[in-house]
């Protein structure tokens, strides 16, 4: 007899356990449903398949079907309950899905819209994310399962499903599934007769919040407050006005379902606000405006979206404004009125007066506002004299050595198209970002580095490192350039109906577009450069990159690092170690008891005085520095954690560091 599922996976074990606990008469229709689920071999279910699926769900009962999947699906991300022996090829089977179970799961997901509630819908969204986790040597764990989950969400008519699709539209980077997410959003948008952009905004849930950032429930004699702010989402418990350190036992016992729902809302609030911040960050390059009435409803006064929108600077009929003291106010603190017909846009520092930008930075600091992404402190890139001379390309970020896989992941997150380069005789287009709102395409020219298979590549043949070249802009529909994987120069591929096109003059690119594209490229270099690796002092394989590592590790600061320096100038006076810190050009100087140190603001690498001896400190877990989150600036976090460590260098116990200090 064919089993319903193979045991050995946490989610399948949970399903089997739930089924075995059912009375015989309720257990009886399940084998037929599971067998039918395994007929989900096509790309999408047919109308007949869905009709037959409906009969099977009715036979087992919508509620039991819902309960079994709601309990089991969140376990998809857990390790196998017993391990398999890895084979020679095809990746570690312990990281993949059992093929028999995967086919069953695909069919079960297709059935979800027939019985879904909000809890099951959230579980399905989690399936999409778990199925796309990367497996070494394979790629995404189970794209077909992720696509089936997206299909289920697109056919589930609920706010929870729309919210999940909106979040996946921001977080998914795997192209095949992202395409399915966007197709699903188009389906839902057509069903609701709204644009896809409006749909994403309408998809922000309230999660029961009565006012912006707050929901209060009373469970017996305990008050539970769900608050959402810059620090995240938090559940706080109190009795008779007195805070409680933990969840009371009576609440766990008598209000288990209410508590479970509140914890689910807390988790979803974290996910939704993070996705919303990422989506608004991406809109900083778009010429997007809102009518006042829609903006007030969907952003400023929305119970959840307002927690993000109220920490951003907006242009209201051209006047910059920020939420403070219960109202929208300008930089001087005067109220700014929003009419129902007002034109609202995101404020961007490009093109703004320097005094205005500095005033807003000071205003945010005075109000202690932590923005959801870099806005007031956003780096601005204007055309340089060198770029005016080159005319059609920028060499500002040429000549760097980047870790390919890290660059590839960052490019996907920032909306760039890129292909991993393999050490093969093949050609590749550059990394590209389409900008349809402007009819433009940005290109960043890159090539693979090295010739030694295994030393310069992964076992699967992908280059470990890339070298970088020009940034160019073309019309959106222009033919693509291509170059050999290992270099040799780019050329434009055209067919008989096309003509080669020259790159566009940089002076003709809108300043906002130029700034944001170069900011992306600066991010790629700043994060993925091998110059950030403290263990590469010897220059990597064969010492080939020693000169590059040295020049990057302690060289001139890029725009991001200069912004970092400006931020530190304001931050240092508020730190408890301020008397031991000072800015020294490209460095943060730290006066310890053993020695003095200079931390480079671009790479976070360290030189020791008086002879500029290199000090290698490899980042570990949580640092000993302050709780600082500068809009996701990891390098700033490293600089500060190293500064706190070195300011108290007599307390260092790590023998590797001590040996270096003693030299």
N, C-alpha and C positions, 0 to 999 in steps of 0.2 A: 504494500500500500504506500502511495506517495505521501510523504509528510507535508503538513501545511507549510512549514519552513524548516530549514536546517538549523539546528542549535549551534551555539558557538559565538554568536554575535549578541551583544547586550540587548539590542532592540528586538531581535527574533526570539531570544530567550524570554523576554518580557511578554511578548504576544503569546507564546506557547503556554507560559505560566497562567496568564489570564484565561485562556481558553480551557485549560485543564481544570480550572476552578469553577467553571460553569456547570450547572445541572445538566444531565444528559440531554434533556429535550431542548435546551437552549444551545448546547454544544453541537447538536446534530447538523445544522445548516452551514456551519463554518467551513468544513472541508470543501464543499462545493464553491463557496465564495472564494476561497484561496486558490482553488484550481482555476477558477475563471479569471482571477487576477493575473495568472501566469500566461493568459492569452494576449496580454498587452505588448505585442511585438511590433506594432506599427509606430509611426512617429507621433500620431495623435489618435484618439479614440473616434470611431465612427458613431453616427447617430444610433445604429443598431446596437453597437457595443454598449453605449450608455444606457439604452433601454434595458438590456439584459442585466447590466450592472445594478440598475435600480431595483430589479426584482430580487437580486441576491442580497442587497443591503436591506431591503424590506423584510426578507426572510430571517436575517439575523437580528434585525432591529436597528434603527438609526442610532438610538442611544447607546447600546452596547458596542456597536461599530465605532462610534465616536470615542467612547471611553477607552477602548483597547488601543486605538491609535494615539490618542492624546497622551497616554502613559508611556507608550513604546517609542514614538518617533523622536523625542528629545534624547534618547539613548544612542542614536545613530552615530554620534561623535565619540562615543566611548570605545576603548580598546576591546578586542575580542575577549570573550570569557575563557577560551583556551586557545593556545597559540598553534599555528601551523608551521611546518618546516619550510623555510624560504626556498624557492626554486632558483635555478641559475639565471633565468631570464624573466622579464615581465614585472619586475618590482616585487617588493615584499608583500605576500598575500595577506599578512596580518594588518596591513594598512589599507587594503582594498575591501570591497564588498563581495561577499559570496555571490556568485553569478545567479544561482537558483533563487536566493533571497532577493537579489536586486530586481529580477524580473517580477517577482511577486510584489515588491514594494512599488514598482512603477505602476502596476495595475491598481493597487490600493490607493495611491495618490490620485489616480484618475477618478476614483470613486468619491474622494473627499467632498467635492461640492454637493453631493447628494445628502450629506449629513453634517456639514461643518457648523461649528459655533466658533466664538472668538478664541477659545483656548486651543482648539484643534488647528485653527488657522495660524496661530502663532507657532505651533509645533511644526507645521508645514514650512513656514518661512525658515525655521531653524534647519530643516532638512536640506533646503537649497544651499545654505551656507556650509553645512557639514559635508555635503556631497562635492563641494568645490575646493575643499582643502587639498593642497598640493602634496603629491606623493613623489619622492625622489625617483627619477628615471621614468616616471609615468606622466606626471602632470596632474590636472584635477582628478580627484578620486573617482567620481562617478557623474560625469556631465549629463548623462541621460536621466539620472534620478533628479538632478537639479532642474532640468528642463521640465520633467513631469511635475515637480513641485510648483514651478512657475505657472504651468498650465492650470493646476488646481486653484492657485490664487486668482488667476484671471477669470475663472468661472465661478468664483465664490463672491456673491454679491453682498459685501459687508464692508464697513469702515476698516475693520481689522485687516482684511485682505488688501484693500487699497493702500493702507499704511505700509503693509509688508512689501508690496510692489514698489512703492515710492522709495523705501529704504534700500531695497535690492538694486534699484536703478542707480543708486549712488555708490554702493559698496561692492557690487560684482565687477570684476575686471576680466573674467574669462569671456572672450568675445562671443562664442556660440551662445552661452546662456544670457549674456547681456542683450544680445539681439532678441532672444525670446522674451526677456523682461520688457523691452521697449515695444515689441509687437503686442504683448499683453496689455500694456498701458494704452496703446492705440485702440485696442478692442474695447477696453473699459471707457476710454474717453469718448469713443463713438457712441457707446451705449448711453452715456450720460449727456451727450451733446455738448461737450466742453473741449477746449484745446488740451493737448498733453501737458503743457506748462501749468494750466489751471488745475488739471487733475492732480498733479503732484502737490500743489498747495492744498487742495481739498482733501487730500489723503492724510494730512496731519491729524492724528486722533487727539481727543481731549483727555482720554483716560480717566474720565470722571472728575477732572480738576474743575472746581467751581469758579475760581479766579486764577489769574496768571500765576502759575508755579505753585499752586497749593490745593490740596484735597484733604478734607477732614472726615473721618468716619468714627462712630462711637460703637465699640464692641463691648457690650456689658457696661462695666464701670470704667473701661479704659478708652481713652481717646487716642486715635492713631492719625498721625499727620504725615501725608506724603508731600514732601517739598522738593521742587526742582529749581536749581539755580546753577551758577557758574561752577560749583563744585560737583555737580551731578544730581542724582535723585536719591533721596534719603527717606527712610521710614523712622518716625520718632513716636515713642509711646509715653503716655503720661496718665496719671490717676489723680483726680482732684487737684489738677494743676501742677503736680510734682512730676518731673521727668523720671522715667524708668530706664534702667541700664540695659534691660533685655526684655524679650517678649514674655509677658506673664503666662504662666502655665494654663490659667483659665482660658486665655485667648486661644492658645494652641489647641486646647481640648474642645471648647464649645463653639469656636468660630474658625475652625480649620479651613473651610472653603473660602471664607472672607479673607483670611490671612493669605491664603494661596493666591487669590486674585490680586490683592494689594502688592504682593511681591512680584507677580507677573507684570503689573502696571509699572512698578518701579524699574524693572529690567527693560521694559519696552520704552519707558521714558528716556532712559540712558541711550538706547539705540536710536530712537527717533531724533532726539536733539543733536546727536553726533552726526547723523546723516543730513539733517537740515543745515547744520553749520557747514558741512562739506558742500552741499548744493549751493548755498548762498555764496560761499567762497568761490565756487566755479562761476557764479553769475557776475563776479567782479569784472570779468572781461566782456560781458554782454551789454549791449545798449538797451537794457530792460527797464521799463517803467511800469508803475502801477497807478491805477486810479485810487484816490484817497479812500473811498468807501470800501473797495476790495482789500486794500492794504491794511486798513484798520481791522477788518474782520479776520483776515487770514494770517496776519503777522502781529501787529502791535498789541491787539487785545485778545488774541487767541490764547486760550489757557496754557497750551504747551509751546506753540511757536513763539509766543511772546517772551518766553524765558531766554530765547536766542535773540529775537529782534530788538529787545529793549537794551541789549548790550552793544548794539551797532549804531554807527552814525548814518543818518539818512538825509537825503536832500528832499525837502518839502517845498515844492515850487521854487527850487533853486537855493533854498536856505538850509544850511547844515543844522541838524538837530539830533539830540540824544535824549532818551528817557532818563529823567532824574527827578527825585522829589515828587513823584506822582504825576508827572506831566512831561510832554516833549518840550525840551528847552534848547536854546542856542548855546554857543560856547561861553557866553557871559551869564548864562543861567536864566535868561528871559524866556517866557512861554512862547511856543510856536504852534499856531493853530493849523489843524488839518481839515480842510473842507472836503466834502464828499466828492468834489470834482478836482481836488488837488492832484498834481503830478508828483509821484514819489519815486525816488531812485536811490540806489546804494551810493554812498559817498566814497570817492576814491581819491587818494592824495595826488595822483598824476594831474598836473596842470593847476593844482591849487597853490595859493600863495604859501611860501615857507612859514611865514608867521602864523597863518591859519593852522597849518599842520602841527606846528609846535604847541599852539594854544590848545588844540584838541588833545594832544598827548598829555599836557599838564592837567587838563580838565578830567580826563579819564583817571589819571593818577590821584587827583584830589578826591574824586568820587569812589576810588578803590574799585574800579570796574575792570574785570578781566574779560576781554573780548573773546568771542568764540573762535575767531581766527584773526590773523594779522590784518588790521585795517588801518588804524591810525599809525601803527609802526610798520606798515607795509613798505617793502623796498620799491623804489622807483628807478626805472632804467630809461634814461633819455639818450638820444642819439649823440655819439661821441664824434670828435673830429676825425678819428681814424676811420669810423664807419662812414662818415661823409666822403672820405677819400676813396674807400673801397666801393662805395656806391650801392651795390646790390647784395652785399653779404657782410656778416659780422664775424670777426675772428675773436671776439671777446672771450669765448669759452672754447677755443681751439687748443689742441695740444695737451689735453688731460688724459689720464689713464683711469678708467672707471671699471668697477666690478660689474660685469654684464648683467647678472641676474638681479642685482639690486637696482641697477638702472632700469631694467625691463619692468620690474614691479612698480617703481616710482612713475615711470612713463604711463603705465596703465591707470594708476590712480589719478594722474593729472589729465587724463583724456587724450593721451597721445597713442597713435598706432605704431607698433614696433614688432619686429620679428626677431626671435633669438637667433643669433648667427652661429652656424655650425662650421666646423673646420672641414669644409667640403668645397668642391669645385662648383660653386653656385653663386648667384648674384642676389642682392637684397636691396630694397628701397631704404632710404634713410628713415629715422624716426620722424613721424609726421603728426601734426595736429590740425584737424580741419576746423575752420572758423566760418561756418555757413552764414552767420549773421553779417559778415563782412565780405563774403565771396572770396576768402583767402585760405591758403594752406601754408603752414609753417613747416620747415624742414630743419632737422639737426643731423648733420652728416657724421656718421660713425663707421668705424671699421674694426674687425677683429684684430687682436694683437697676439703674435707668437706663432710658432710652427711646430712645437713639440707636443704631440698628442699625449695627453695624460698630465703633462706639466702645465701646458697652456690651455687645456680643455678639461671638461668633465669626462667621466667614463662614457657618457652618451655622445661625446663629440662637440658639445657646445663650448664656444670660447669662454674662458673665465674672465677675460678682460677685453675692453674696447679702448680705442683711441678716438678722440673727438676732433671735429673740424668745424666747418662753417655753419652758421644759421642763415637760412634764406627764406624768402616768401615768394609764392607763386599764386596765380589765380586758382581758385578751388578746382576747376575742371582741367587744369593743365596736366599733360602726361607726366608720369612719375619718373624720377631719376632712379638709376640703379648703379650699384658698384659690386665688385667681387667681394665675397665675405672677408677675405684677408687684405683688401685694399686694392689700389690701382687706379682710383679716380672714378667719380660719378659721371654718368652720361644719361641723357634723356631718351627713353624708349618711346618711339612713336610708330603708329601703323600708317597704312597708305592714306588714310583719311585725316591724319593729324600732321601738324607742323610743330617743330620744337619751339618752345617759348623761353624767353630770357627771364631770369628772376626779376622781381619788381624792385625798383629803387627803395631803399629803406626810408628815405625822406618822404615817400608817398604812403607809408604804412601809418595808420592812425596811431598816435602816441600811446593810447591805452593798450592797443594790441601789441605794439612793440614791447612795451614795458612788461606786460603780463607773460608774453612768450619768453622773453629773456629771463624773467623771474623764475619760470619753470626750469629753464636750462641751468640757471645758477643753482637751483635746488638739486638738480641731478648731479652736478659736479660736487656741490658742497656735501652731499650725503654719500655718493657712490665712489668718490675718488679714493684710490689706494693711499693717497697722502694722509688720509684720516686714520690709517691703521698704525698704531704705535709700535707694532712688531715688525714693520717694514723698514726700519732704519738701515738695514743692509741692502735695500733696493729690490727685495723680492727675488724671484728665480734668477740665479746667475748674476745678481746685482744690476740687472738691466735698467731698473727704474730708480736707482739711487739718486741721480741728479734731479729727477722729477719729484721724488719724495721730499728731498731736502728743500727744493724751491717752493713746493706747495705747503709743506708743514710749517714753514716759518717766513713765507713770502708776503707780498702785498695782500691786503684784505680785499675781498670781493664786496659787493654791495650788501649782501646779507651780513657779513662780518662787521661792516661799518655800522649797520643798524644795530647790531649786537653791542658794539662799543658804546653807541649813544644811549642804549637802554641801560647798560651797566653804569654809565655815568650818573644816572638818576637812581639806580638801585643801590649802589655801594653804600651811600650814607645811611640806608635803612638796615644794613646787615650788622650782626653782632661782631663780626670780625673786621669791620670797616677800617679800624686803625691799622690793620695789617695789609690793606689792599690799596692799590693805585693803578691807574691806567697809564701805560707807557707805550704810546704809538700802537703797534700791532699786538701788544701784549697786555695781559692783566698781571701786574707784578704782585707777588705774595711774599711778605716778610715772615719767614718761619724762625724758629729758635736755632735750628741747626744750620740752615742756609736760606738764601733768598731765591725765588723762583719766578720764571716768566712763562705764563701760559698763553700760547698763541690763540687769538680770538677766532681764527678761521678753522683751525684743525683741532684745537684743544691739546696739541702736543706741548711738551714742557722742556725748557732749558733752565739749567741751574747756574746761578752766579757763583764765582766771578768769571768762570772760563767757558760759559755756554755749553757745559756738559749736558748731554741729552738724558732725560729721566723718563724711563718707560713705565707708565702705569696703565695696566689693562683694565678697562671698565668691567666691573663685576655685576653684582645685583644692585640693590638699592644703595645709592650713595649716602654719604654722611652729611650732604649739604642740605640747604633749606628746601622747603616745599615750594618750589618755583616751577610754574608751567608757562613758559613764554610762547604761547601759541604753537606748541608742539616743537619748539626749537631744541632738538636733542643736544646739539653742540653746546648751547648755553648751559644746559643742565650739567653736561660733563665739565665745562669750565668751572662752574660754581662748586660742584662736588669735589673737584680736585683742589680748588682754592681752600675749601673748608678743611680738607685733609691736610694740606701742606701748611696751613696757618698754625696747626697744632702738631707739627712734625715730630715733636718729642713723644707723642702718644702712638706713633706708627709702630706696629708690631710685625708687619709683613716682611719676612726675611729678604724677599727679592728687592723690595724698595729700599730696605735698610742697607743692603750690600751696595746699591748704587749711591746712596747718600754718603757712604763711608769712603768712597774712592777719591 
